[in-house]
């Protein structure tokens, strides 16, 4: 394939120019102007479009096994490809939990058949996510897990987390943590503040996150552990990360598009699509997250893609499950909401959605350079459209951005050298 006349932007390789891109045998074979294609090559006129490195999401829920009515490996990875992603990491809070060799090997077998783009899995830290007994981390590592997490639940016992760090260190895999002190957040359904008081909904105080962040980073520092903090949402948590970085703690962390773009004001709708954990926080917290992405305190932008069936979210707010989808809207929402207004540089967003998450979990780093595996996406960055529930590739449509205008549409995704997504027509093939 030869993609002709696109603007190619890749901060990792230092490219920003109008070029032709040739992909041959799964790798980027050439970059330049007026490339001569073989007779068998497909040619795409990409005039006015932009080639970007494909994205990596270290935090998605694909609901397989056990809840395929919400999402499955095929639909979830197809949604990822439609959003410009080339690699995903799926969380272990499935039914059954990904806490044994049997479950993990079964998932890899299903993934080879069903996944549209390369997909890895994180194993549970504790058996059944119960927080009482460590999984056999060595066995899971030998089967190919990308790391460990009890995502959706914190590791409440400090001693158990310390042992997890000790076991994970020699196998060089990160521990990813959902940060929440349940004794502080219990009974909370949204961020604790003026809006929760006005609505009469139980509040989840920001200290429930930041206090656990402080504890876990202290343990990580003591054990010289490699730790990744998931979906941070408050200023207090970011201050703890900055202090830990200054003390040379090996910590990476992520923020989500919905926390970067929305606040607890969205909960005034009382719709379940505004409910997630951690909850949408204050405008001050949102501004702190944006600044942390800009300054590199937050390395990664991850979606925490969490599909639910319509009837589950169409319930009274307190009864609705936590979580929103995000793979198909992530870049377009951030590009329209933060990049175009000049709030975040495009290069910063691309690093946070592609290079940084790959590095945090030791995955293939997408970069547009000759000889590198082809992991790229072709975007129309002038396409303004309103997010609609009937347009998702995902099985679920519980997006926080329904009805919101976003900017950017992915026309083509090449993941690991193969076309994973194509929005017809993409120019005129000749």
Secondary structure, DSSP 8 states (H G I E B T S, - for coil): -EEEEEEEEETTTTEEEEEEEEEETTEEEEEESS----TT--EEE-TT-EEEE-EEEEEEE--TTT-TTT--HHHHHHHHHHTTEEEEEE-S-SSS-S-SHHHHHHHHHHHHHH-SSEEEE-B-SBGGG-SSSB--HHHHHHHT--EEE-TTS----HHHHHHHHHHHHHHT-EEEE----HHHHTT-SEESSHHHHHHT--EE-THHHHHHHHHHHHHHHHHT-EEEE-S---HHHHHHHHHHHHTT-EEEEEE-HHHHH--GGGGGG--GGG--SS----HHHHHHHHHHHHHTSS-EE---EE---HHHHSS-GGGS-S-BB-TTTHHHHHIIIIITTTSS-HHHHHIIIIIHHHHHTT-------TTSB--EEEEEEEEEEE--GGG-SSS---BTTTT-EEEEEEEEEEETTEEEEE-S--S---
